[in-house]
Structures are given as C-alpha cells and as structure tokens.
C-alpha cells in the first residue's frame, strides 16, 4: 500500500507575510486596490468633523476596498466582513492591516446616498479586467454594492 505524508489542516501556522506581495498583478483585488487608490475621496470628507478633536476615522478608501471585495465574494454581513478584517489575508492587505468594527462598516454603508451613485459611476467608467474569468469590475461589483448597501 502506498504511503503519503500526513496533512495537518487543523494546525495553526505562524507565517511571515509581506503585505505588498499578496496582491498579484492582474488579480481582481489588485485591480480594485489600484482603482480605489485613484479615486478622489473628497466626497466623503463632509462625514467627518474630527480635524481638531476626536479619534482618527477609518479611511473611506479602506472601507470601500474591504466592502467591495467582500461583496464580490458574496459576503454582505457586516459582522462577517469585520471578522475577515481580522483573519483573511487579502482583506488585511486591502485594509492596510487595519481592523474595522462591524458598526463602522455598517454606518459607512448605510449612510451612503449620493456617494453610492458616485462610486457606481466611477467603477462603471473603468473597464479593467478581473483576470482569467474576464469579468469587469462594473459587472462583478457595482451592482452588488448598490443592491446590498442597506443590508447588514
């Protein structure tokens, strides 16, 4: 009888991970990261009045990245998105290794009005490819985002 090496799927791993090396060129998350980095996020500035007092807010670009990525993989629960911020490597990369509370994510999405349409319009004008599947950001994300932005 043939012998095989035993696999240990239940074992914890401690890995040294370079955040910059996790987004592969041409992959959907890489394209999403690049597109949102090119967006003028000043439309969100009116939401925050913490110039002189208060704690720093989570960058709206970070929230958009994690929300749009999670929606694209079918995760629309804010609690599940917050959990992914803690343990999913791609979400950690997109968030710059920050962890957002589910209420922060929920408040951000539920308060989107004109911003949601602005994000849709921005993504609709950028027809960059996801990769092997060939789906565009417009068809893969925009409709899900606008349709799900009141769900938590």
GIURQUI-V327024 format. One record per run of one state. SS is the DSSP state (@ for helix, = for strand, . for the rest). FROM is the first residue (numbers start at 0). TO is the last residue. Records with the same first field share a line. If there is no record, write none. Layout:
# GIURQUI-V327024
SS = FROM-TO, FROM-TO
This chain:
# GIURQUI-V327024
. = 0-17, 21-26, 38-39, 47-58, 72-76, 87-87, 94-100, 110-112, 124-127, 129-134, 148-151
@ = 18-20, 27-37, 40-46, 59-71, 77-86, 88-93, 101-109, 113-123, 136-147
= = 128-128, 135-135
